[in-house]
Amino acid sequence: MDDTYSRASAAADPPYLAADYLSTRTRAPSRPLIVIPQTLSEITGPVYGHSDALPSEADLTSGHAGEPLGERIIVKGRVLDEAGRPVPNTLIEIWQCNAAGRYIHVVDQHPAPLDPNFTGAGRCVTDADGGYAFITIKPGAYPWRNHANAWRPAHIHFSLFGPSFLTRLVTQMYFPGDPLFAFDPIFNAVSDANARQRMVCQFDLATTRPEWALGYRFDIVLRGPNATPRDRDHV
Amino acid sequence: MSERTPSQTVGPFLHIGLAPADYNFRVLFGSSLAGPGVAGVPIEIEGAIRDGEGNVLPDALVEIWQADSDGRYPHPADGRPVRSNSFRGFGRAATDAAGQFHFATVKPGAVPAPGGGLQAPHINVGIFARGLLKRLFTRIYFAGEALNAGDPILALVPEDRRHTLMAQPDTTHPGRFRFDIRLQGADETVFFDA
């Protein structure tokens, strides 16, 4: 059976074992993965409709007694597959720390203030053109204990489904020009410099709303169709 | 052509976005897949996730995707009519402080195999955690299932490792199965690349 989804493009992903990211040393599998065909179990996946996300859940600055502190931003973009086709009606879930670099999470011990007006969780469903938009605040950088004086570049976690179990993606969106890029073993676990740049959003004046919020564009490309000669014959 | 966005780890704070029950954010997916009225044999699956040093992972997320009790997926690529629209086939469970996860679902039916024949009943599993830069993908099969012998995916797994894919019935709790996951080392769970 021909593959439905491309395999070669997986090279863009980081390896399981990235020695500079210490947690991978005990969590990465040591045996080679077993390559299996793409059966009905893999080319299907959870299907969700617009009713699953509420419009208010795309605005992370809402839902609290007041406005969160920090730089209000709009993050907007499209979800595409590798053929450049929009991926409509797919769920995006995001989470992030606050402007001071602190997650609301119980295990975050960074001595930076929590913000009573910010949880840092959002979700939305892409429109017919694969488009999405979130309103949030720019997350701060924060320290972690991977190595001496280790700091994560500012980022927002993104989780996406796409049309099948094989298109599932969890990634992180970074901000342009972050001085911490060179020192971050998670960002640099992606070995290809061009691939790393695909995790960095772009400032966009057209997305920026005057007197209100800076705009950033972030397009996300999910695993796409396998372009076999046989597929092309069918087109 | 567009080029894929690379994967990154969910990190230790994944619960805020993906399992937010403790964070005042509406939970979309839980660990119970089969509500009342869903056809099939109710089952529970529980297990622990351990790393290469034998330590449990208190900060992992397990996602499952499975066919219904007729072996059909509620998805256009399957296309066969399903008996109940209330069974969506997807569940999500974060591990607890002891590294344990738990699902309540129905036993999946046999699924068509490529080129004809059947795949033995199985549940597709994705694992996310701090220290996993991309998802791990495996399958839960059921020990003692007659169709296991002819399953085309199990046939690709060396015989001495197949047991890592077998959920074992809990003899003290009918309908409950145990499926422990070892990320690394001796008895490492078989992970797939599809």
Interface residues (C-beta under 8 A of the other chain):
Chain A: M1 T4 R7 S9 A10 A12 D13 P14 P15 Y16 A18 Y21 L22 S23 T24 R25 T26 R27 A28 P29 S30 R31 L33 I34 V35 I36 P37 Q38 T39 L40 S41 E42 I43 T44 G45 P46 V47 D52 A53 L54 E57 L80 D81 E82 A83 G84 L91 E93 I94 W95 C97 Y103 I104 H105 V106 V107 D108 T119 G120 A121 G122 R123 H157 S159 P163 S164 F165 L166 R168 L169 V170 T171 Q172 I186 F187 A189 V190 N194 A195 R196 R198 M199 D219 I220 V221 L222 R223 G224
Chain B: M1 S2 E3 R4 T5 P6 S7 Q8 T9 V10 G11 P12 F13 L14 H15 I16 G17 L18 P20 D22 Y23 N24 F25 R26 L28 D51 G52 E53 N55 L57 D59 E63 W65 A67 Y73 P74 H75 P76 A77 D78 R88 G89 F90 V111 P112 A113 P114 G115 Q119 H122 N124 G126 F128 A129 R130 G131 L132 L133 K134 R135 L136 R139 P152 I153 L156 V157 R161 L183 Q184 G185 E188 T189 V190 F191 F192 D193 A194
